[in-house]
């Protein structure tokens, strides 16, 4: 069994931020401006960030959760889901980094699911002791347990009731970044006013009432709720590998709750390294000439499996 405080890391955000940070640009005059990713710097930075979180949260193990970019079940429900982001929002080198991290770190990816869903399932299937989700994505407020928000350096406890209420909140407001729009005319303030403190037994009725006031139907509300819902263990059929679509007023006892088997690479127990040392390297400047810059290189951290965490 994994140690307490097992970290479930949003790998999509981790890779996006680190690849962006490690991009370099050179202006070669009137002909070319080139941009490249420093893979060595990326590998080092990922190691530093994970070790920092482990120290902050007193954790000894982690799983990096990744999205399946070949298939997304929400796009099958609604082809317009995230369509404005297809192929246009990844930094240079992101796909290469996505392949690299799966070979060097303990990762989990499930067919047709996003990283958010993988974190939600692993956080609620009982495989880990007091897991902590690590993500800046507000959608993870739907998952009961603990959420660490790196941007704020804040650890939030989330109750089951809080998670359900936030799901309904997202059903009302939608998410323009993901290209689903919720209930027309309902923003953050009106959604909070309608749901905060409301009895959960009446909350779905409140959601449907607001959709009907907007001249839509309960079917429209259910469609938006399914796009907004971050999957938990009870929302995933491990026998078929398919999500169980959300339905209102269905108890969890009536759903398929078989626990997913842990992957061989789901858990790593890590011995923390000493503080990284600094070395001086040479890098192209923005004018195309070389300049001396200080970059980070580390004493590699050793995984319990004998692999090096770089």
C-alpha positions in Angstrom: 0.0 0.0 0.0 1.2 3.5 -0.8 2.3 5.8 2.0 0.0 8.5 3.4 -0.2 11.8 1.5 0.2 10.1 -1.8 0.3 12.8 -4.4 -1.9 12.7 -7.5 -0.3 15.2 -9.8 -2.0 17.0 -12.7 0.5 16.0 -15.4 -1.1 18.1 -18.1 -0.5 21.3 -16.2 2.9 20.2 -15.0 4.1 19.6 -18.5 2.5 22.7 -20.0 4.1 25.0 -17.4 7.6 23.4 -17.5 7.8 23.2 -21.3 6.7 26.9 -21.4 9.4 27.8 -18.9 12.2 25.9 -20.8 11.6 27.4 -24.2 14.3 29.6 -25.7 14.3 32.0 -28.6 17.0 33.3 -30.9 16.7 36.2 -33.4 19.1 35.6 -36.3 18.5 38.9 -38.1 16.3 39.4 -41.1 15.9 35.7 -42.0 15.0 33.5 -39.0 13.7 33.6 -35.5 14.1 30.1 -33.9 12.5 28.6 -30.8 13.6 25.4 -29.1 13.0 23.4 -25.9 15.9 22.6 -23.6 15.0 19.0 -22.7 17.7 18.8 -20.1 16.4 21.8 -18.3 12.9 20.4 -18.5 13.8 17.2 -16.9 15.6 19.0 -14.1 12.7 21.4 -13.5 10.2 18.6 -13.3 12.4 16.9 -10.6 12.7 20.1 -8.6 9.0 20.8 -8.6 8.0 17.3 -7.6 10.6 17.2 -4.8 9.4 20.6 -3.5 5.8 19.4 -3.4 6.9 16.3 -1.5 8.6 18.3 1.1 5.7 20.8 1.5 3.1 18.0 1.8 5.3 15.5 3.7 4.7 12.9 0.9 6.9 10.0 -0.1 5.1 8.8 -3.2 3.3 10.2 -6.2 1.5 9.4 -9.5 1.5 11.7 -12.5 -1.9 11.7 -14.1 -2.1 12.3 -17.9 -4.8 12.9 -20.5 -5.5 10.5 -23.4 -4.9 12.7 -26.5 -6.1 10.0 -28.9 -9.7 10.0 -27.6 -11.9 12.1 -25.3 -15.3 10.7 -24.2 -16.6 14.3 -23.7 -16.0 15.0 -27.4 -18.1 12.0 -28.2 -20.9 13.6 -26.1 -20.4 17.0 -27.7 -18.0 17.5 -30.7 -17.6 21.2 -29.8 -16.0 20.4 -26.4 -12.5 22.0 -26.3 -12.6 22.4 -30.1 -11.0 25.8 -30.0 -8.0 24.3 -28.3 -7.4 21.4 -30.7 -3.7 21.3 -31.7 -3.2 25.0 -31.1 -2.5 25.4 -27.4 0.5 23.1 -26.7 4.0 24.6 -26.4 6.8 23.5 -28.6 8.1 20.1 -27.4 5.0 19.3 -25.3 4.4 16.0 -27.1 8.0 14.9 -26.7 7.8 15.8 -23.0 4.6 13.8 -22.7 6.4 10.7 -24.1 9.5 11.2 -21.9 7.7 11.6 -18.6 5.8 8.3 -19.1 9.1 6.5 -19.4 10.9 8.1 -16.4 8.1 8.8 -13.9 5.2 6.8 -12.4 2.3 7.8 -14.6 -1.4 6.8 -15.1 -3.4 7.3 -18.2 -6.9 5.8 -18.9 -8.3 5.5 -22.4 -10.8 8.3 -23.3 -10.3 10.2 -20.1 -8.6 13.5 -19.2 -6.0 13.9 -16.4 -8.7 15.4 -14.2 -10.8 12.2 -14.4 -7.7 10.0 -13.7 -7.0 12.1 -10.5 -10.7 11.9 -9.5 -10.8 8.1 -9.9 -7.5 7.4 -8.1 -8.4 9.8 -5.3 -11.7 7.9 -4.6 -11.1 4.2 -5.4 -9.4 3.4 -2.1 -6.0 2.4 -3.5 -4.2 5.2 -1.6 -4.0 6.4 2.0 -5.2 10.0 2.3 -4.2 11.1 -1.2 -3.7 14.7 -2.2 -4.6 16.0 -5.6 -2.2 18.6 -6.9 -3.7 20.9 -9.5 -4.4 24.5 -10.2 -7.6 23.5 -12.1 -10.7 24.7 -10.3 -12.7 21.7 -11.6 -10.9 19.5 -9.0 -13.0 21.1 -6.3 -15.5 18.5 -7.2 -13.5 15.6 -5.8 -13.8 14.9 -2.0 -10.6 14.7 -0.1 -7.7 17.2 -0.2 -6.7 19.5 -3.0 -3.3 21.3 -3.1 -3.3 24.4 -5.3 0.4 25.1 -6.2 -0.3 28.6 -7.5 -1.7 29.6 -4.1 0.3 27.2 -2.0 -3.0 26.3 -0.4 -4.2 22.9 0.8 -8.0 22.6 0.8 -10.2 20.0 2.5 -13.2 19.2 0.3 -16.2 17.4 1.6 -18.5 15.2 -0.4 -21.2 17.9 -0.2 -18.8 20.6 -1.3 -17.9 18.5 -4.3 -21.5 17.9 -5.4 -22.3 21.5 -5.0 -19.4 22.6 -7.1 -20.4 20.2 -9.8 -23.8 21.8 -9.9 -22.1 25.2 -9.9 -20.1 24.3 -13.0 -23.2 22.9 -14.6 -24.8 26.4 -14.3 -21.8 28.5 -15.2 -20.2 26.3 -17.8 -16.5 26.7 -18.7 -15.6 28.9 -21.7 -12.1 27.6 -21.7 -13.5 24.1 -22.3 -16.1 25.4 -24.7 -19.3 24.4 -22.9 -21.5 27.3 -21.7 -23.8 26.1 -18.9 -27.1 28.0 -18.4 -27.5 31.2 -20.3 -27.4 34.3 -18.1 -25.9 32.5 -15.1 -22.5 33.6 -13.9 -20.4 32.9 -10.9 -22.4 35.2 -8.6 -25.9 34.0 -9.5 -24.8 30.3 -9.4 -23.2 30.8 -5.9 -26.3 32.6 -4.7 -28.6 29.8 -5.9 -26.5 26.9 -4.5 -24.5 28.1 -1.5 -26.0 26.7 1.6 -28.8 25.0 -0.3 -29.9 21.5 0.8 -28.4 19.1 -1.6 -31.7 17.3 -1.9 -33.1 20.4 -3.6 -30.0 21.5 -5.5 -30.7 19.7 -8.7 -34.2 21.0 -8.8 -32.7 24.5 -8.5 -30.4 23.8 -11.4 -33.3 22.6 -13.6 -35.5 25.5 -12.6 -32.9 28.0 -13.8 -32.5 26.1 -17.1 -36.2 26.2 -17.6 -36.4 29.9 -16.8 -33.8 30.2 -19.7 -36.3 28.3 -21.9 -34.2 25.2 -21.9 -35.0 21.7 -20.6 -33.7 19.2 -17.9 -32.1 17.3 -20.8 -30.1 20.4 -21.6 -29.0 20.6 -17.9 -28.1 16.9 -17.8 -26.0 17.3 -21.0 -24.0 20.2 -19.4 -23.7 18.3 -16.1 -22.1 15.4 -17.9 -19.5 17.7 -19.6 -18.8 19.4 -16.3 -18.6 16.2 -14.2 -15.1 15.1 -13.1 -15.2 11.3 -12.8 -14.8 9.5 -9.5 -14.4 5.8 -8.9 -18.2 5.3 -8.9 -18.3 6.9 -12.4 -16.0 4.5 -14.1 -16.7 0.9 -15.2 -13.4 -0.9 -14.8 -14.7 -4.0 -16.7 -15.4 -2.0 -19.9 -12.9 0.8 -19.3 -15.8 3.3 -20.0 -17.2 6.2 -18.0 -20.6 5.8 -16.4 -22.5 8.9 -17.5 -23.9 11.1 -14.7 -27.6 10.9 -13.9 -29.6 13.0 -11.4 -31.1 11.4 -8.4 -29.1 8.1 -8.7 -27.5 6.9 -5.5 -23.9 5.8 -5.6 -25.0 2.3 -4.3 -26.8 1.8 -7.6 -23.7 2.4 -9.7 -20.8 0.2 -10.7 -18.1 0.6 -8.1 -15.5 -2.1 -8.8 -12.1 -0.8 -7.9 -9.6 -0.4 -10.7 -6.5 -2.5 -10.5 -3.4 -0.4 -9.8 -0.9 -0.2 -12.7 2.6 -1.5 -12.2 3.8 2.0 -12.7 1.2 3.8 -10.6 3.4 4.4 -7.5 6.9 5.5 -6.8 8.5 5.9 -3.4 11.2 8.5 -3.6 14.2 9.4 -1.5 14.6 13.1 -1.6 17.8 14.5 -3.0 20.0 17.1 -1.5 19.6 20.7 -2.7 20.4 21.0 -6.4 23.8 22.5 -7.4 24.2 25.2 -10.0 26.5 25.0 -13.0 27.2 27.6 -15.7 26.3 26.7 -19.2 26.3 28.6 -22.5 23.1 29.5 -24.3 22.1 31.4 -27.4 20.9 34.9 -26.6 18.0 36.6 -28.3 20.4 38.2 -30.8 21.8 34.8 -31.9 25.1 35.2 -30.1 26.2 33.1 -27.2 26.0 34.3 -23.6 26.9 32.7 -20.3 23.9 31.9 -18.2 23.4 30.1 -15.0 21.2 27.0 -15.3 20.3 24.3 -12.9 21.7 20.8 -12.8 20.9 18.4 -10.0 22.2 15.5 -8.2 19.7 13.0 -9.5 17.0 11.7 -7.2 16.9 7.9 -6.9 13.6 6.1 -7.3 13.1 3.0 -5.1 12.9 1.0 -8.4 16.5 2.1 -9.1 15.5 4.6 -11.8 16.9 8.1 -11.7 14.5 11.0 -11.3 16.0 13.8 -13.4 
